[in-house]
Amino acid sequence: MSENEIKKEAAIKAAEILLGIPREEIFKKSKSGKAKRNAEFVMSRRIISVMLKQRGFSLKGVAKAVGNKDHTTVINSLQKHQNYMETDKEYRETWERYKEIFNNMYNSLYEDQEYINQKHKSINAKIKYHKDQIYKLNLHRPVKPKKFMIEKNMFSVCFI
């Protein structure tokens, strides 16, 4: 998992935890094919958008991460976020809780990924060691079977 994938996953999971909305619902389309516009769904997509933008995603990258939106939708979300931060105390408190949950989630996912990467390095080192041993012993070359006759029947024997 790349660092951007970890950021995206942490942003979505933090929104799920904070708002109590499952991922499928956050990005679910209505019957008309458009994203749900209930306030809690819009807010969840907005805070995910803002967090990803603050973490270095491009407008296009954020748009893709929040359900293939247009980059102008992301710009609108960023502007609304700024307005709410200046005028709405409850929104600011929600944002602060979201950032804390995001940071915990990101650190946890990042540490998990680091552990996985270390395991992969260890396994790859063991594979390389065994390959080197095989080459040192010339076991990588195919062995030609030795043929001999027993009672006029031909048998092939391969030594491993």
Secondary structure by P-SEA (a helix, b strand, c coil): ccaaaaaaaaaaaaaaaaccccccccccccccccccccaaaaaaaaaaaaaaaaacccaaaaaaaaccccaaaaaaaaaaaaaaaaccaaaaaaaaaaaaaaaaaaaaaaaaaaaaaaaaaaaaaaaaaaaaaaaaacccccccbbbbbcccbbbbbbcc
